[in-house]
Amino acid sequence: MGERKMISVSRKLGVLGGLSRPSTIRDHNLINREVLDLTCNRATANLITWSFDPDTIVHLLSQDGWPAIAHQIEEAVANLLLEGVDGLMITSDTLHCVLERESVHLAVPVLHIRDALIEEIRRLSLKKVGFIGTSVTMSNSYYGDLIRGHHDVDVVLPNQNLWVNIDYSVCNRIYNGECTALELENYNQIMTDFEAQNVDGIVVASSEIALAFNKPHAVPVLHTARIHAAAAARWCVAGHDIVRPALPRYDELRSVSAGSHDVVADDTSKIPVTLPYSDSLPYPHNVKRKGKRKTGASLRASVGEQRAPGS
């Protein structure tokens, strides 16, 4: 048998990392695993990753500092362009919201996480989904059309009393890399509420929240990070002989799911530029680093302490 020929991936993807080290590493691994699956282990993704400082981003979110975050994104992309990237992937759902609020000027095609999610919801023929993300993600316009049902999908959000707990949990993931028993109880309560409303699937729109959703559920759990990674993999190998269509990993072992033999369309698009608008919810900054004193970048809580479900 002849030696198997390796595939050279010519497209170089710039990756703006998540808001925590574990989620950034996981996103990088997911893209590469999807590329390996597409090419039967004959290629790896050509990635250049840029990680944000989580202290700075959380501080700016707590101060509604969207213009400053937009500037950080533009600066990061300028550096990635110096490395010759051909496309851009922003792995954080929350940071995607900046694209709808500010006039962000980027000279590179962007793989939108929203477009990949909508395509996957259509592929699975879901009509009613639960949706969980940070309070910024759930209240912002980036996913607004989807949440308002403009894509023929009924979207259910968590009880708003639990949004502060979700944000607290995300900050705890960013700073301490852990999920407490109370946070897991909150997520289990949210999942139970979703299933009681007869949803067809549940969208987890946060890499940090996704780290807490590793147990099987009665309905499909759509992790935007995994869906986005599959779209990125298709983009990376476009123009090469692809052995199989890339489908998002809904668990670590890639169990066969409904519709798994369908081909997902390859969709890349430019960033839509919109004017800023002023509605948002406060982002919590009351999660302390373990064993460290608060620095100047840390602010007092903009919302109350974490609350038990139903309190």
MIKOL-778124 format. One record per residue (C-alpha): x, y, z; residue in three letters; residue number from 1. Coordinates in nm, 3 decimals. Layout:
BEGIN
@X: X | Y: Y | Z: Z | aa: ALA | i: NUM
...
END
This chain:
BEGIN
@X: 0.000 | Y: 0.000 | Z: 0.000 | aa: MET | i: 1
@X: 0.137 | Y: 0.342 | Z: -0.095 | aa: GLY | i: 2
@X: 0.217 | Y: 0.608 | Z: 0.159 | aa: GLU | i: 3
@X: -0.084 | Y: 0.823 | Z: 0.246 | aa: ARG | i: 4
@X: -0.046 | Y: 1.176 | Z: 0.112 | aa: LYS | i: 5
@X: -0.083 | Y: 1.460 | Z: 0.363 | aa: MET | i: 6
@X: -0.298 | Y: 1.760 | Z: 0.278 | aa: ILE | i: 7
@X: -0.157 | Y: 2.110 | Z: 0.309 | aa: SER | i: 8
@X: -0.420 | Y: 2.353 | Z: 0.439 | aa: VAL | i: 9
@X: -0.351 | Y: 2.682 | Z: 0.262 | aa: SER | i: 10
@X: -0.615 | Y: 2.898 | Z: 0.429 | aa: ARG | i: 11
@X: -0.488 | Y: 3.059 | Z: 0.747 | aa: LYS | i: 12
@X: -0.752 | Y: 3.135 | Z: 1.013 | aa: LEU | i: 13
@X: -0.710 | Y: 3.403 | Z: 1.277 | aa: GLY | i: 14
@X: -0.874 | Y: 3.298 | Z: 1.605 | aa: VAL | i: 15
@X: -0.964 | Y: 3.554 | Z: 1.872 | aa: LEU | i: 16
@X: -0.960 | Y: 3.336 | Z: 2.182 | aa: GLY | i: 17
@X: -1.229 | Y: 3.294 | Z: 2.445 | aa: GLY | i: 18
@X: -1.243 | Y: 3.473 | Z: 2.779 | aa: LEU | i: 19
@X: -1.074 | Y: 3.191 | Z: 2.972 | aa: SER | i: 20
@X: -0.769 | Y: 2.975 | Z: 2.911 | aa: ARG | i: 21
@X: -0.963 | Y: 2.644 | Z: 2.919 | aa: PRO | i: 22
@X: -1.218 | Y: 2.764 | Z: 2.662 | aa: SER | i: 23
@X: -0.946 | Y: 2.904 | Z: 2.432 | aa: THR | i: 24
@X: -0.754 | Y: 2.575 | Z: 2.441 | aa: ILE | i: 25
@X: -1.073 | Y: 2.378 | Z: 2.386 | aa: ARG | i: 26
@X: -1.175 | Y: 2.589 | Z: 2.084 | aa: ASP | i: 27
@X: -0.831 | Y: 2.536 | Z: 1.927 | aa: HIS | i: 28
@X: -0.854 | Y: 2.160 | Z: 1.981 | aa: ASN | i: 29
@X: -1.210 | Y: 2.140 | Z: 1.847 | aa: LEU | i: 30
@X: -1.115 | Y: 2.307 | Z: 1.518 | aa: ILE | i: 31
@X: -0.818 | Y: 2.077 | Z: 1.469 | aa: ASN | i: 32
@X: -1.019 | Y: 1.766 | Z: 1.552 | aa: ARG | i: 33
@X: -1.286 | Y: 1.867 | Z: 1.300 | aa: GLU | i: 34
@X: -1.019 | Y: 1.923 | Z: 1.031 | aa: VAL | i: 35
@X: -0.867 | Y: 1.583 | Z: 1.109 | aa: LEU | i: 36
@X: -1.210 | Y: 1.423 | Z: 1.073 | aa: ASP | i: 37
@X: -1.275 | Y: 1.603 | Z: 0.744 | aa: LEU | i: 38
@X: -0.948 | Y: 1.483 | Z: 0.594 | aa: THR | i: 39
@X: -0.914 | Y: 1.140 | Z: 0.761 | aa: CYS | i: 40
@X: -0.616 | Y: 1.257 | Z: 0.968 | aa: ASN | i: 41
@X: -0.435 | Y: 1.402 | Z: 0.666 | aa: ARG | i: 42
@X: -0.428 | Y: 1.769 | Z: 0.771 | aa: ALA | i: 43
@X: -0.437 | Y: 2.007 | Z: 1.064 | aa: THR | i: 44
@X: -0.579 | Y: 2.357 | Z: 1.075 | aa: ALA | i: 45
@X: -0.354 | Y: 2.653 | Z: 1.000 | aa: ASN | i: 46
@X: -0.442 | Y: 2.872 | Z: 1.300 | aa: LEU | i: 47
@X: -0.304 | Y: 3.191 | Z: 1.451 | aa: ILE | i: 48
@X: -0.460 | Y: 3.253 | Z: 1.795 | aa: THR | i: 49
@X: -0.485 | Y: 3.583 | Z: 1.982 | aa: TRP | i: 50
@X: -0.595 | Y: 3.571 | Z: 2.345 | aa: SER | i: 51
@X: -0.754 | Y: 3.863 | Z: 2.528 | aa: PHE | i: 52
@X: -0.673 | Y: 3.956 | Z: 2.887 | aa: ASP | i: 53
@X: -0.985 | Y: 3.842 | Z: 3.080 | aa: PRO | i: 54
@X: -0.940 | Y: 4.106 | Z: 3.354 | aa: ASP | i: 55
@X: -0.953 | Y: 4.384 | Z: 3.097 | aa: THR | i: 56
@X: -1.255 | Y: 4.247 | Z: 2.909 | aa: ILE | i: 57
@X: -1.463 | Y: 4.177 | Z: 3.221 | aa: VAL | i: 58
@X: -1.371 | Y: 4.520 | Z: 3.358 | aa: HIS | i: 59
@X: -1.485 | Y: 4.686 | Z: 3.034 | aa: LEU | i: 60
@X: -1.807 | Y: 4.483 | Z: 3.025 | aa: LEU | i: 61
@X: -1.890 | Y: 4.591 | Z: 3.380 | aa: SER | i: 62
@X: -1.841 | Y: 4.955 | Z: 3.275 | aa: GLN | i: 63
@X: -2.037 | Y: 4.920 | Z: 2.947 | aa: ASP | i: 64
@X: -1.709 | Y: 4.995 | Z: 2.770 | aa: GLY | i: 65
@X: -1.810 | Y: 4.871 | Z: 2.426 | aa: TRP | i: 66
@X: -1.601 | Y: 5.122 | Z: 2.224 | aa: PRO | i: 67
@X: -1.289 | Y: 5.016 | Z: 2.415 | aa: ALA | i: 68
@X: -1.365 | Y: 4.647 | Z: 2.352 | aa: ILE | i: 69
@X: -1.418 | Y: 4.724 | Z: 1.982 | aa: ALA | i: 70
@X: -1.078 | Y: 4.894 | Z: 1.978 | aa: HIS | i: 71
@X: -0.919 | Y: 4.587 | Z: 2.138 | aa: GLN | i: 72
@X: -1.072 | Y: 4.365 | Z: 1.870 | aa: ILE | i: 73
@X: -0.952 | Y: 4.593 | Z: 1.590 | aa: GLU | i: 74
@X: -0.602 | Y: 4.600 | Z: 1.740 | aa: GLU | i: 75
@X: -0.596 | Y: 4.220 | Z: 1.773 | aa: ALA | i: 76
@X: -0.710 | Y: 4.174 | Z: 1.413 | aa: VAL | i: 77
@X: -0.444 | Y: 4.420 | Z: 1.290 | aa: ALA | i: 78
@X: -0.181 | Y: 4.199 | Z: 1.454 | aa: ASN | i: 79
@X: -0.335 | Y: 3.884 | Z: 1.306 | aa: LEU | i: 80
@X: -0.331 | Y: 4.043 | Z: 0.959 | aa: LEU | i: 81
@X: 0.044 | Y: 4.092 | Z: 0.998 | aa: LEU | i: 82
@X: 0.062 | Y: 3.712 | Z: 1.025 | aa: GLU | i: 83
@X: -0.119 | Y: 3.678 | Z: 0.693 | aa: GLY | i: 84
@X: -0.457 | Y: 3.541 | Z: 0.809 | aa: VAL | i: 85
@X: -0.721 | Y: 3.491 | Z: 0.540 | aa: ASP | i: 86
@X: -1.025 | Y: 3.482 | Z: 0.770 | aa: GLY | i: 87
@X: -1.130 | Y: 3.556 | Z: 1.126 | aa: LEU | i: 88
@X: -1.311 | Y: 3.360 | Z: 1.396 | aa: MET | i: 89
@X: -1.420 | Y: 3.526 | Z: 1.722 | aa: ILE | i: 90
@X: -1.478 | Y: 3.239 | Z: 1.964 | aa: THR | i: 91
@X: -1.663 | Y: 3.434 | Z: 2.235 | aa: SER | i: 92
@X: -2.040 | Y: 3.477 | Z: 2.192 | aa: ASP | i: 93
@X: -2.030 | Y: 3.783 | Z: 2.418 | aa: THR | i: 94
@X: -1.757 | Y: 3.953 | Z: 2.213 | aa: LEU | i: 95
@X: -1.963 | Y: 3.893 | Z: 1.897 | aa: HIS | i: 96
@X: -2.216 | Y: 4.135 | Z: 2.045 | aa: CYS | i: 97
@X: -1.964 | Y: 4.416 | Z: 1.992 | aa: VAL | i: 98
@X: -2.009 | Y: 4.374 | Z: 1.617 | aa: LEU | i: 99
@X: -2.374 | Y: 4.484 | Z: 1.646 | aa: GLU | i: 100
@X: -2.311 | Y: 4.772 | Z: 1.885 | aa: ARG | i: 101
@X: -2.004 | Y: 4.939 | Z: 1.740 | aa: GLU | i: 102
@X: -1.871 | Y: 5.024 | Z: 1.394 | aa: SER | i: 103
@X: -1.589 | Y: 4.770 | Z: 1.395 | aa: VAL | i: 104
@X: -1.364 | Y: 4.803 | Z: 1.091 | aa: HIS | i: 105
@X: -1.198 | Y: 4.472 | Z: 1.001 | aa: LEU | i: 106
@X: -1.034 | Y: 4.403 | Z: 0.666 | aa: ALA | i: 107
@X: -1.091 | Y: 4.028 | Z: 0.669 | aa: VAL | i: 108
@X: -1.386 | Y: 3.788 | Z: 0.616 | aa: PRO | i: 109
@X: -1.548 | Y: 3.673 | Z: 0.940 | aa: VAL | i: 110
@X: -1.702 | Y: 3.334 | Z: 1.021 | aa: LEU | i: 111
@X: -2.006 | Y: 3.438 | Z: 1.221 | aa: HIS | i: 112
@X: -2.104 | Y: 3.216 | Z: 1.512 | aa: ILE | i: 113
@X: -2.469 | Y: 3.322 | Z: 1.469 | aa: ARG | i: 114
@X: -2.483 | Y: 3.212 | Z: 1.105 | aa: ASP | i: 115
@X: -2.335 | Y: 2.872 | Z: 1.191 | aa: ALA | i: 116
@X: -2.588 | Y: 2.824 | Z: 1.473 | aa: LEU | i: 117
@X: -2.890 | Y: 2.915 | Z: 1.258 | aa: ILE | i: 118
@X: -2.771 | Y: 2.677 | Z: 0.986 | aa: GLU | i: 119
@X: -2.741 | Y: 2.396 | Z: 1.242 | aa: GLU | i: 120
@X: -3.086 | Y: 2.463 | Z: 1.390 | aa: ILE | i: 121
@X: -3.230 | Y: 2.437 | Z: 1.038 | aa: ARG | i: 122
@X: -3.035 | Y: 2.119 | Z: 0.966 | aa: ARG | i: 123
@X: -3.182 | Y: 1.954 | Z: 1.275 | aa: LEU | i: 124
@X: -3.532 | Y: 2.095 | Z: 1.195 | aa: SER | i: 125
@X: -3.568 | Y: 2.237 | Z: 1.547 | aa: LEU | i: 126
@X: -3.877 | Y: 2.451 | Z: 1.608 | aa: LYS | i: 127
@X: -3.838 | Y: 2.542 | Z: 1.975 | aa: LYS | i: 128
@X: -3.507 | Y: 2.580 | Z: 2.158 | aa: VAL | i: 129
@X: -3.389 | Y: 2.689 | Z: 2.500 | aa: GLY | i: 130
@X: -3.111 | Y: 2.948 | Z: 2.485 | aa: PHE | i: 131
@X: -2.853 | Y: 3.017 | Z: 2.756 | aa: ILE | i: 132
@X: -2.562 | Y: 3.261 | Z: 2.748 | aa: GLY | i: 133
@X: -2.434 | Y: 3.556 | Z: 2.946 | aa: THR | i: 134
@X: -2.681 | Y: 3.835 | Z: 3.022 | aa: SER | i: 135
@X: -2.503 | Y: 4.046 | Z: 2.758 | aa: VAL | i: 136
@X: -2.548 | Y: 3.774 | Z: 2.494 | aa: THR | i: 137
@X: -2.914 | Y: 3.709 | Z: 2.581 | aa: MET | i: 138
@X: -3.012 | Y: 4.077 | Z: 2.585 | aa: SER | i: 139
@X: -2.803 | Y: 4.206 | Z: 2.294 | aa: ASN | i: 140
@X: -2.907 | Y: 4.238 | Z: 1.932 | aa: SER | i: 141
@X: -2.648 | Y: 3.995 | Z: 1.790 | aa: TYR | i: 142
@X: -2.879 | Y: 3.699 | Z: 1.853 | aa: TYR | i: 143
@X: -3.183 | Y: 3.928 | Z: 1.866 | aa: GLY | i: 144
@X: -3.351 | Y: 3.813 | Z: 1.543 | aa: ASP | i: 145
@X: -3.316 | Y: 3.450 | Z: 1.648 | aa: LEU | i: 146
@X: -3.447 | Y: 3.514 | Z: 2.000 | aa: ILE | i: 147
@X: -3.743 | Y: 3.715 | Z: 1.867 | aa: ARG | i: 148
@X: -3.843 | Y: 3.425 | Z: 1.644 | aa: GLY | i: 149
@X: -3.753 | Y: 3.580 | Z: 1.307 | aa: HIS | i: 150
@X: -3.605 | Y: 3.250 | Z: 1.185 | aa: HIS | i: 151
@X: -3.921 | Y: 3.043 | Z: 1.247 | aa: ASP | i: 152
@X: -3.780 | Y: 2.918 | Z: 1.577 | aa: VAL | i: 153
@X: -3.945 | Y: 2.971 | Z: 1.916 | aa: ASP | i: 154
@X: -3.669 | Y: 3.062 | Z: 2.164 | aa: VAL | i: 155
@X: -3.704 | Y: 3.019 | Z: 2.541 | aa: VAL | i: 156
@X: -3.470 | Y: 3.209 | Z: 2.775 | aa: LEU | i: 157
@X: -3.391 | Y: 3.122 | Z: 3.139 | aa: PRO | i: 158
@X: -3.585 | Y: 3.288 | Z: 3.418 | aa: ASN | i: 159
@X: -3.438 | Y: 3.639 | Z: 3.435 | aa: GLN | i: 160
@X: -3.387 | Y: 3.602 | Z: 3.812 | aa: ASN | i: 161
@X: -3.114 | Y: 3.347 | Z: 3.731 | aa: LEU | i: 162
@X: -2.922 | Y: 3.563 | Z: 3.484 | aa: TRP | i: 163
@X: -2.703 | Y: 3.707 | Z: 3.758 | aa: VAL | i: 164
@X: -2.611 | Y: 3.351 | Z: 3.860 | aa: ASN | i: 165
@X: -2.515 | Y: 3.268 | Z: 3.503 | aa: ILE | i: 166
@X: -2.283 | Y: 3.570 | Z: 3.481 | aa: ASP | i: 167
@X: -2.136 | Y: 3.488 | Z: 3.822 | aa: TYR | i: 168
@X: -2.064 | Y: 3.134 | Z: 3.703 | aa: SER | i: 169
@X: -1.894 | Y: 3.258 | Z: 3.385 | aa: VAL | i: 170
@X: -1.670 | Y: 3.490 | Z: 3.585 | aa: CYS | i: 171
@X: -1.588 | Y: 3.206 | Z: 3.824 | aa: ASN | i: 172
@X: -1.487 | Y: 2.994 | Z: 3.525 | aa: ARG | i: 173
@X: -1.271 | Y: 3.274 | Z: 3.387 | aa: ILE | i: 174
@X: -1.091 | Y: 3.344 | Z: 3.714 | aa: TYR | i: 175
@X: -1.085 | Y: 3.011 | Z: 3.896 | aa: ASN | i: 176
@X: -1.148 | Y: 2.749 | Z: 3.629 | aa: GLY | i: 177
@X: -1.416 | Y: 2.576 | Z: 3.832 | aa: GLU | i: 178
@X: -1.791 | Y: 2.539 | Z: 3.870 | aa: CYS | i: 179
@X: -1.937 | Y: 2.525 | Z: 4.222 | aa: THR | i: 180
@X: -2.214 | Y: 2.294 | Z: 4.339 | aa: ALA | i: 181
@X: -2.456 | Y: 2.589 | Z: 4.353 | aa: LEU | i: 182
@X: -2.371 | Y: 2.686 | Z: 3.997 | aa: GLU | i: 183
@X: -2.434 | Y: 2.331 | Z: 3.878 | aa: LEU | i: 184
@X: -2.767 | Y: 2.340 | Z: 4.063 | aa: GLU | i: 185
@X: -2.855 | Y: 2.661 | Z: 3.877 | aa: ASN | i: 186
@X: -2.775 | Y: 2.505 | Z: 3.541 | aa: TYR | i: 187
@X: -2.967 | Y: 2.188 | Z: 3.623 | aa: ASN | i: 188
@X: -3.267 | Y: 2.402 | Z: 3.720 | aa: GLN | i: 189
@X: -3.245 | Y: 2.593 | Z: 3.391 | aa: ILE | i: 190
@X: -3.222 | Y: 2.269 | Z: 3.191 | aa: MET | i: 191
@X: -3.519 | Y: 2.124 | Z: 3.380 | aa: THR | i: 192
@X: -3.722 | Y: 2.439 | Z: 3.310 | aa: ASP | i: 193
@X: -3.633 | Y: 2.420 | Z: 2.940 | aa: PHE | i: 194
@X: -3.733 | Y: 2.055 | Z: 2.912 | aa: GLU | i: 195
@X: -4.060 | Y: 2.126 | Z: 3.098 | aa: ALA | i: 196
@X: -4.144 | Y: 2.373 | Z: 2.820 | aa: GLN | i: 197
@X: -4.102 | Y: 2.098 | Z: 2.559 | aa: ASN | i: 198
@X: -3.804 | Y: 2.244 | Z: 2.375 | aa: VAL | i: 199
@X: -3.660 | Y: 2.045 | Z: 2.083 | aa: ASP | i: 200
@X: -3.304 | Y: 2.145 | Z: 2.169 | aa: GLY | i: 201
@X: -3.097 | Y: 2.368 | Z: 2.396 | aa: ILE | i: 202
@X: -2.844 | Y: 2.624 | Z: 2.271 | aa: VAL | i: 203
@X: -2.545 | Y: 2.688 | Z: 2.499 | aa: VAL | i: 204
@X: -2.400 | Y: 3.018 | Z: 2.372 | aa: ALA | i: 205
@X: -2.089 | Y: 3.042 | Z: 2.587 | aa: SER | i: 206
@X: -1.763 | Y: 2.848 | Z: 2.586 | aa: SER | i: 207
@X: -1.737 | Y: 2.892 | Z: 2.963 | aa: GLU | i: 208
@X: -2.094 | Y: 2.773 | Z: 3.031 | aa: ILE | i: 209
@X: -2.039 | Y: 2.481 | Z: 2.792 | aa: ALA | i: 210
@X: -1.767 | Y: 2.345 | Z: 3.020 | aa: LEU | i: 211
@X: -2.040 | Y: 2.269 | Z: 3.278 | aa: ALA | i: 212
@X: -2.267 | Y: 2.088 | Z: 3.028 | aa: PHE | i: 213
@X: -2.106 | Y: 1.748 | Z: 2.988 | aa: ASN | i: 214
@X: -2.394 | Y: 1.522 | Z: 3.097 | aa: LYS | i: 215
@X: -2.641 | Y: 1.370 | Z: 2.849 | aa: PRO | i: 216
@X: -2.984 | Y: 1.531 | Z: 2.827 | aa: HIS | i: 217
@X: -3.321 | Y: 1.430 | Z: 2.687 | aa: ALA | i: 218
@X: -3.290 | Y: 1.680 | Z: 2.399 | aa: VAL | i: 219
@X: -2.991 | Y: 1.779 | Z: 2.181 | aa: PRO | i: 220
@X: -2.761 | Y: 2.038 | Z: 2.340 | aa: VAL | i: 221
@X: -2.617 | Y: 2.266 | Z: 2.072 | aa: LEU | i: 222
@X: -2.288 | Y: 2.417 | Z: 2.187 | aa: HIS | i: 223
@X: -2.215 | Y: 2.723 | Z: 1.975 | aa: THR | i: 224
@X: -1.841 | Y: 2.664 | Z: 2.030 | aa: ALA | i: 225
@X: -1.860 | Y: 2.320 | Z: 1.867 | aa: ARG | i: 226
@X: -2.088 | Y: 2.437 | Z: 1.586 | aa: ILE | i: 227
@X: -1.855 | Y: 2.731 | Z: 1.519 | aa: HIS | i: 228
@X: -1.552 | Y: 2.499 | Z: 1.519 | aa: ALA | i: 229
@X: -1.716 | Y: 2.274 | Z: 1.259 | aa: ALA | i: 230
@X: -1.787 | Y: 2.576 | Z: 1.036 | aa: ALA | i: 231
@X: -1.426 | Y: 2.693 | Z: 1.082 | aa: ALA | i: 232
@X: -1.297 | Y: 2.349 | Z: 0.984 | aa: ALA | i: 233
@X: -1.504 | Y: 2.353 | Z: 0.663 | aa: ARG | i: 234
@X: -1.363 | Y: 2.695 | Z: 0.582 | aa: TRP | i: 235
@X: -1.005 | Y: 2.585 | Z: 0.651 | aa: CYS | i: 236
@X: -1.018 | Y: 2.291 | Z: 0.410 | aa: VAL | i: 237
@X: -1.231 | Y: 2.455 | Z: 0.139 | aa: ALA | i: 238
@X: -1.095 | Y: 2.367 | Z: -0.205 | aa: GLY | i: 239
@X: -0.944 | Y: 2.037 | Z: -0.090 | aa: HIS | i: 240
@X: -1.081 | Y: 1.686 | Z: -0.136 | aa: ASP | i: 241
@X: -1.298 | Y: 1.638 | Z: 0.172 | aa: ILE | i: 242
@X: -1.362 | Y: 1.284 | Z: 0.286 | aa: VAL | i: 243
@X: -1.672 | Y: 1.354 | Z: 0.497 | aa: ARG | i: 244
@X: -1.889 | Y: 1.653 | Z: 0.592 | aa: PRO | i: 245
@X: -1.796 | Y: 1.825 | Z: 0.918 | aa: ALA | i: 246
@X: -2.074 | Y: 1.811 | Z: 1.178 | aa: LEU | i: 247
@X: -2.046 | Y: 1.966 | Z: 1.524 | aa: PRO | i: 248
@X: -1.936 | Y: 1.743 | Z: 1.809 | aa: ARG | i: 249
@X: -2.221 | Y: 1.719 | Z: 2.060 | aa: TYR | i: 250
@X: -2.012 | Y: 1.501 | Z: 2.291 | aa: ASP | i: 251
@X: -1.649 | Y: 1.400 | Z: 2.318 | aa: GLU | i: 252
@X: -1.708 | Y: 1.067 | Z: 2.138 | aa: LEU | i: 253
@X: -1.919 | Y: 1.212 | Z: 1.853 | aa: ARG | i: 254
@X: -2.221 | Y: 0.986 | Z: 1.886 | aa: SER | i: 255
@X: -2.440 | Y: 0.965 | Z: 1.575 | aa: VAL | i: 256
@X: -2.722 | Y: 1.219 | Z: 1.592 | aa: SER | i: 257
@X: -3.034 | Y: 1.279 | Z: 1.385 | aa: ALA | i: 258
@X: -2.950 | Y: 1.407 | Z: 1.041 | aa: GLY | i: 259
@X: -2.581 | Y: 1.326 | Z: 1.080 | aa: SER | i: 260
@X: -2.547 | Y: 1.232 | Z: 0.712 | aa: HIS | i: 261
@X: -2.663 | Y: 1.570 | Z: 0.587 | aa: ASP | i: 262
@X: -2.408 | Y: 1.809 | Z: 0.439 | aa: VAL | i: 263
@X: -2.392 | Y: 2.148 | Z: 0.609 | aa: VAL | i: 264
@X: -2.352 | Y: 2.446 | Z: 0.379 | aa: ALA | i: 265
@X: -2.022 | Y: 2.634 | Z: 0.396 | aa: ASP | i: 266
@X: -2.107 | Y: 2.990 | Z: 0.489 | aa: ASP | i: 267
@X: -1.862 | Y: 3.272 | Z: 0.548 | aa: THR | i: 268
@X: -1.971 | Y: 3.633 | Z: 0.557 | aa: SER | i: 269
@X: -1.853 | Y: 3.984 | Z: 0.619 | aa: LYS | i: 270
@X: -1.917 | Y: 4.164 | Z: 0.946 | aa: ILE | i: 271
@X: -2.236 | Y: 4.369 | Z: 0.939 | aa: PRO | i: 272
@X: -2.161 | Y: 4.727 | Z: 1.047 | aa: VAL | i: 273
@X: -2.428 | Y: 4.889 | Z: 1.261 | aa: THR | i: 274
@X: -2.456 | Y: 5.203 | Z: 1.470 | aa: LEU | i: 275
@X: -2.424 | Y: 5.180 | Z: 1.849 | aa: PRO | i: 276
@X: -2.727 | Y: 5.167 | Z: 2.070 | aa: TYR | i: 277
@X: -2.750 | Y: 5.191 | Z: 2.444 | aa: SER | i: 278
@X: -2.945 | Y: 4.908 | Z: 2.606 | aa: ASP | i: 279
@X: -2.757 | Y: 4.642 | Z: 2.807 | aa: SER | i: 280
@X: -2.762 | Y: 4.466 | Z: 3.138 | aa: LEU | i: 281
@X: -2.481 | Y: 4.506 | Z: 3.395 | aa: PRO | i: 282
@X: -2.212 | Y: 4.242 | Z: 3.391 | aa: TYR | i: 283
@X: -2.102 | Y: 4.103 | Z: 3.729 | aa: PRO | i: 284
@X: -1.751 | Y: 4.155 | Z: 3.858 | aa: HIS | i: 285
@X: -1.787 | Y: 4.017 | Z: 4.210 | aa: ASN | i: 286
@X: -1.598 | Y: 3.694 | Z: 4.147 | aa: VAL | i: 287
@X: -1.261 | Y: 3.698 | Z: 4.321 | aa: LYS | i: 288
@X: -0.952 | Y: 3.514 | Z: 4.209 | aa: ARG | i: 289
@X: -0.863 | Y: 3.232 | Z: 4.446 | aa: LYS | i: 290
@X: -0.577 | Y: 3.331 | Z: 4.673 | aa: GLY | i: 291
@X: -0.533 | Y: 3.675 | Z: 4.517 | aa: LYS | i: 292
@X: -0.630 | Y: 4.023 | Z: 4.623 | aa: ARG | i: 293
@X: -0.843 | Y: 4.236 | Z: 4.397 | aa: LYS | i: 294
@X: -0.644 | Y: 4.466 | Z: 4.171 | aa: THR | i: 295
@X: -0.738 | Y: 4.799 | Z: 4.025 | aa: GLY | i: 296
@X: -0.897 | Y: 4.617 | Z: 3.734 | aa: ALA | i: 297
@X: -1.147 | Y: 4.454 | Z: 3.967 | aa: SER | i: 298
@X: -1.464 | Y: 4.641 | Z: 4.049 | aa: LEU | i: 299
@X: -1.732 | Y: 4.601 | Z: 4.309 | aa: ARG | i: 300
@X: -2.031 | Y: 4.398 | Z: 4.198 | aa: ALA | i: 301
@X: -2.260 | Y: 4.573 | Z: 3.957 | aa: SER | i: 302
@X: -2.529 | Y: 4.323 | Z: 4.051 | aa: VAL | i: 303
@X: -2.607 | Y: 4.126 | Z: 4.366 | aa: GLY | i: 304
@X: -2.435 | Y: 3.813 | Z: 4.493 | aa: GLU | i: 305
@X: -2.521 | Y: 3.476 | Z: 4.346 | aa: GLN | i: 306
@X: -2.866 | Y: 3.354 | Z: 4.449 | aa: ARG | i: 307
@X: -3.001 | Y: 3.006 | Z: 4.492 | aa: ALA | i: 308
@X: -3.261 | Y: 2.895 | Z: 4.237 | aa: PRO | i: 309
@X: -3.608 | Y: 3.012 | Z: 4.330 | aa: GLY | i: 310
@X: -3.484 | Y: 3.270 | Z: 4.581 | aa: SER | i: 311
END
